[in-house]
C-alpha cells in the first residue's frame, strides 16, 4: 500500500551519488523491478553530501517535531499502524 509513494520519492545522498551516470543507473534498475503502473522518481539534490544532515536539521527545528516521530514505546504498543497514522 505504501510502496507507490516510496518509488516516486527516491532521494540519492552521499558522495558516491556524484559518480557519472549514478542517478540514471539507479532509475533504470529500480524501474525494471517496479510494476509499470508505479511512478518512479530518483532525485539527486544539488549537494547530496550534506543533504541528509540539512534535512534532519530542518525537521528537528520544526515546532511539530515531537508529533512527527514514533517512539519505541508507541511502536511496541501499536505496531506498524502507528507509522501509517503519523506518516500518512
Secondary structure, DSSP 8 states (H G I E B T S, - for coil): --HHHHHT-EEE-SGGGGSTTHHHHHHHHHHHHS-TTS---EEE-TTTTTHHHHHHHHHHTSTTHHHH---HHHHHHHTTHHHHHHH-
